[in-house]
Amino acid sequence: MDRPVDLTVSEFALASPHEWKEAAPGRRKKSRRAIFLTWLRKIHLYVGLWGAVFGLLFGATGILLNHRAIMKIPVEKTVQKTVQLALPSATSFSTPAEMSVWLQQELQFKAVAPPIIKSQPPQKVIWGDIETMQPARWTIGLHRPGGAINAEYFVGNRFVKLDKLDATPIGTLTRLHMSTGVNAFWILLTDTIAGSLILLSITGLLLWTQLHTVRTAAVLTSVGALCAGIWFAWSI
């Protein structure tokens, strides 16, 4: 094994970079704990940067949702209109899906989320003292962030009842917050925001502990007690 090179001041000034490295004192290597904490800080930083903008959006709409009734915030979220739409005389629908396609074309309403279709078979109903047969009932929900159309149709009728909801700007943000009328891309995007919040919580706790035994034990005990309390409250 070669010994470190001992150089005087004048020799050090004229030495090559390779000889500088040999003559320099050995550097102290970082411990694994220090390297792990460095990477933890970087993860915490960039995950927080990703969730900052959407976190502000979800936080603002969350406050409106939490306090809209107690604080009586005068914000109109939707404007509802109800109409009866006549069906074409030469048109008959064998399934609710066919009517869903026709409604989107007729009303020029492009649903972002998949249509919500329900079919109720004919059944006997009692109205006062009269027993009658109710025909099959179809309900169709067409949704997008800016509004929705809910249709109700009894098979054999020549009219379909439509409830149209036009969302205000605040209503649109609220629907986005609840992932109403959105596609799979938005749902996956909001999942990344939720995942980033979980990751921020975990990395924040680890950074606070600095991986010291006492602090880590305190965090694990607190988290375990919180989970046990939630489980106990849920099981009651």
Contacts in CASP RR format, 6 or more apart in sequence:
PFRMAT RR
TARGET T0000
AUTHOR 0000-0000-0000
METHOD contacts of the structure
MODEL  1
MDRPVDLTVSEFALASPHEWKEAAPGRRKKSRRAIFLTWLRKIHLYVGLW
GAVFGLLFGATGILLNHRAIMKIPVEKTVQKTVQLALPSATSFSTPAEMS
VWLQQELQFKAVAPPIIKSQPPQKVIWGDIETMQPARWTIGLHRPGGAIN
AEYFVGNRFVKLDKLDATPIGTLTRLHMSTGVNAFWILLTDTIAGSLILL
SITGLLLWTQLHTVRTAAVLTSVGALCAGIWFAWSI
2 22 0 8 1.000
4 22 0 8 1.000
4 23 0 8 1.000
5 19 0 8 1.000
5 22 0 8 1.000
5 23 0 8 1.000
6 23 0 8 1.000
7 15 0 8 1.000
7 19 0 8 1.000
7 23 0 8 1.000
12 20 0 8 1.000
12 23 0 8 1.000
15 23 0 8 1.000
30 38 0 8 1.000
33 211 0 8 1.000
36 211 0 8 1.000
37 207 0 8 1.000
37 210 0 8 1.000
37 211 0 8 1.000
40 203 0 8 1.000
40 206 0 8 1.000
40 207 0 8 1.000
41 207 0 8 1.000
43 199 0 8 1.000
43 203 0 8 1.000
44 200 0 8 1.000
44 203 0 8 1.000
44 204 0 8 1.000
44 207 0 8 1.000
47 196 0 8 1.000
47 199 0 8 1.000
47 200 0 8 1.000
47 203 0 8 1.000
48 196 0 8 1.000
48 200 0 8 1.000
50 192 0 8 1.000
50 196 0 8 1.000
51 193 0 8 1.000
51 196 0 8 1.000
51 197 0 8 1.000
54 189 0 8 1.000
54 190 0 8 1.000
54 193 0 8 1.000
55 193 0 8 1.000
57 173 0 8 1.000
57 176 0 8 1.000
57 177 0 8 1.000
58 177 0 8 1.000
58 193 0 8 1.000
60 173 0 8 1.000
61 173 0 8 1.000
61 174 0 8 1.000
61 176 0 8 1.000
61 177 0 8 1.000
62 177 0 8 1.000
64 73 0 8 1.000
64 75 0 8 1.000
64 170 0 8 1.000
64 174 0 8 1.000
65 174 0 8 1.000
65 177 0 8 1.000
65 178 0 8 1.000
67 73 0 8 1.000
68 75 0 8 1.000
75 168 0 8 1.000
75 170 0 8 1.000
76 168 0 8 1.000
76 170 0 8 1.000
77 167 0 8 1.000
77 168 0 8 1.000
77 170 0 8 1.000
77 171 0 8 1.000
77 174 0 8 1.000
78 147 0 8 1.000
78 165 0 8 1.000
78 166 0 8 1.000
78 167 0 8 1.000
78 168 0 8 1.000
78 171 0 8 1.000
79 165 0 8 1.000
79 166 0 8 1.000
79 168 0 8 1.000
80 163 0 8 1.000
80 164 0 8 1.000
80 165 0 8 1.000
80 166 0 8 1.000
81 163 0 8 1.000
81 164 0 8 1.000
81 166 0 8 1.000
82 161 0 8 1.000
82 162 0 8 1.000
82 163 0 8 1.000
82 164 0 8 1.000
83 161 0 8 1.000
83 162 0 8 1.000
83 164 0 8 1.000
84 159 0 8 1.000
84 160 0 8 1.000
84 161 0 8 1.000
84 162 0 8 1.000
85 106 0 8 1.000
85 159 0 8 1.000
85 160 0 8 1.000
85 161 0 8 1.000
85 162 0 8 1.000
86 158 0 8 1.000
86 159 0 8 1.000
87 157 0 8 1.000
87 158 0 8 1.000
87 159 0 8 1.000
87 160 0 8 1.000
89 158 0 8 1.000
91 102 0 8 1.000
93 99 0 8 1.000
93 102 0 8 1.000
96 117 0 8 1.000
96 118 0 8 1.000
96 119 0 8 1.000
96 138 0 8 1.000
96 139 0 8 1.000
96 140 0 8 1.000
96 153 0 8 1.000
97 115 0 8 1.000
97 117 0 8 1.000
99 138 0 8 1.000
99 140 0 8 1.000
99 151 0 8 1.000
99 153 0 8 1.000
99 160 0 8 1.000
100 115 0 8 1.000
100 117 0 8 1.000
100 140 0 8 1.000
100 141 0 8 1.000
100 142 0 8 1.000
103 109 0 8 1.000
103 140 0 8 1.000
103 142 0 8 1.000
103 149 0 8 1.000
103 151 0 8 1.000
103 160 0 8 1.000
103 162 0 8 1.000
104 110 0 8 1.000
104 111 0 8 1.000
104 142 0 8 1.000
107 149 0 8 1.000
107 162 0 8 1.000
109 142 0 8 1.000
109 144 0 8 1.000
109 149 0 8 1.000
110 144 0 8 1.000
111 141 0 8 1.000
111 142 0 8 1.000
111 143 0 8 1.000
111 144 0 8 1.000
111 181 0 8 1.000
112 143 0 8 1.000
112 144 0 8 1.000
112 145 0 8 1.000
112 181 0 8 1.000
112 182 0 8 1.000
112 183 0 8 1.000
113 143 0 8 1.000
113 144 0 8 1.000
113 180 0 8 1.000
113 181 0 8 1.000
113 182 0 8 1.000
113 183 0 8 1.000
115 140 0 8 1.000
115 141 0 8 1.000
115 142 0 8 1.000
116 139 0 8 1.000
116 140 0 8 1.000
116 141 0 8 1.000
116 143 0 8 1.000
117 138 0 8 1.000
117 139 0 8 1.000
117 140 0 8 1.000
117 141 0 8 1.000
118 138 0 8 1.000
118 139 0 8 1.000
119 136 0 8 1.000
119 137 0 8 1.000
119 138 0 8 1.000
120 136 0 8 1.000
120 137 0 8 1.000
120 138 0 8 1.000
120 139 0 8 1.000
121 136 0 8 1.000
122 133 0 8 1.000
122 134 0 8 1.000
122 135 0 8 1.000
122 136 0 8 1.000
123 133 0 8 1.000
123 134 0 8 1.000
124 131 0 8 1.000
124 132 0 8 1.000
124 133 0 8 1.000
124 134 0 8 1.000
125 131 0 8 1.000
125 132 0 8 1.000
125 133 0 8 1.000
125 134 0 8 1.000
126 132 0 8 1.000
134 154 0 8 1.000
135 154 0 8 1.000
135 155 0 8 1.000
135 156 0 8 1.000
135 157 0 8 1.000
136 154 0 8 1.000
136 155 0 8 1.000
137 152 0 8 1.000
137 153 0 8 1.000
137 154 0 8 1.000
137 155 0 8 1.000
138 151 0 8 1.000
138 152 0 8 1.000
138 153 0 8 1.000
138 154 0 8 1.000
138 155 0 8 1.000
139 150 0 8 1.000
139 151 0 8 1.000
139 152 0 8 1.000
139 153 0 8 1.000
140 150 0 8 1.000
140 151 0 8 1.000
140 153 0 8 1.000
141 148 0 8 1.000
141 149 0 8 1.000
141 150 0 8 1.000
141 151 0 8 1.000
142 148 0 8 1.000
142 149 0 8 1.000
142 150 0 8 1.000
142 151 0 8 1.000
143 180 0 8 1.000
143 181 0 8 1.000
144 181 0 8 1.000
144 182 0 8 1.000
145 167 0 8 1.000
145 172 0 8 1.000
145 175 0 8 1.000
145 176 0 8 1.000
145 180 0 8 1.000
145 181 0 8 1.000
145 182 0 8 1.000
146 166 0 8 1.000
146 167 0 8 1.000
146 171 0 8 1.000
146 172 0 8 1.000
146 175 0 8 1.000
147 164 0 8 1.000
147 165 0 8 1.000
147 166 0 8 1.000
147 167 0 8 1.000
147 172 0 8 1.000
147 175 0 8 1.000
147 181 0 8 1.000
148 164 0 8 1.000
148 165 0 8 1.000
148 167 0 8 1.000
148 180 0 8 1.000
148 181 0 8 1.000
149 162 0 8 1.000
149 163 0 8 1.000
149 164 0 8 1.000
149 165 0 8 1.000
150 162 0 8 1.000
150 163 0 8 1.000
150 165 0 8 1.000
151 160 0 8 1.000
151 161 0 8 1.000
151 162 0 8 1.000
151 163 0 8 1.000
152 160 0 8 1.000
152 161 0 8 1.000
152 163 0 8 1.000
153 160 0 8 1.000
153 161 0 8 1.000
167 174 0 8 1.000
167 175 0 8 1.000
175 181 0 8 1.000
175 182 0 8 1.000
176 182 0 8 1.000
176 186 0 8 1.000
179 186 0 8 1.000
179 187 0 8 1.000
179 190 0 8 1.000
205 219 0 8 1.000
205 223 0 8 1.000
208 215 0 8 1.000
208 219 0 8 1.000
209 215 0 8 1.000
209 216 0 8 1.000
209 218 0 8 1.000
209 219 0 8 1.000
END
